[in-house]
């Protein structure tokens, strides 16, 4: 009986360790997300919501790999740059459409 109790205590202790590391990883991911959001928010203009969605997608993909602390920073930057690039294309298209409308 004592051995079973000792084994259960060891399993509970080892089960608690990943939770702490997961919380720490989540804090790191949140810090990176906030940093990227602050860096790219102004560049995304009125499409800030798209930027936040892109960062959420990057976080989901990173967690699916099992190593979010390794993959998230790069994914977040790629997604943020893609969102800003899309915003700039949209702005250019709107400007060109307005110029064409006035030319006719």
PESULFEN-V178367 format. One record per pair of residues at least 24 apart in sequence whose ideal C-beta (glycine too) atoms are under 10 Angstrom apart, sorted by sequence separation. I is the first residue (numbers start at 1). J is the second residue. If there is no record, write none. Layout:
i j
I J
I J
This chain:
i j
54 78
55 79
58 82
33 58
54 79
55 80
29 55
32 58
33 59
53 79
54 80
57 83
32 59
54 81
51 79
52 80
54 82
55 83
29 58
30 59
50 79
51 80
54 83
29 59
32 62
53 83
54 84
51 82
52 83
50 82
51 83
54 86
26 59
29 62
50 83
51 84
29 63
49 83
50 84
48 83
51 86
32 68
36 72
40 76
44 80
47 83
50 86
51 87
25 62
26 63
32 69
36 73
40 77
43 80
47 84
50 87
25 63
35 73
39 77
43 81
29 68
33 72
36 75
37 76
40 79
41 80
44 83
45 84
47 86
48 87
28 68
29 69
32 72
33 73
36 76
40 80
43 83
44 84
47 87
50 90
22 63
28 69
32 73
35 76
36 77
39 80
40 81
43 84
46 87
47 88
25 67
26 68
29 71
42 84
43 85
44 86
45 87
25 68
26 69
29 72
32 75
33 76
36 79
37 80
40 83
41 84
44 87
45 88
47 90
25 69
28 72
29 73
32 76
36 80
40 84
43 87
44 88
46 90
47 91
24 69
25 70
28 73
32 77
36 81
39 84
43 88
45 90
46 91
22 68
45 91
25 72
29 76
33 80
40 87
21 69
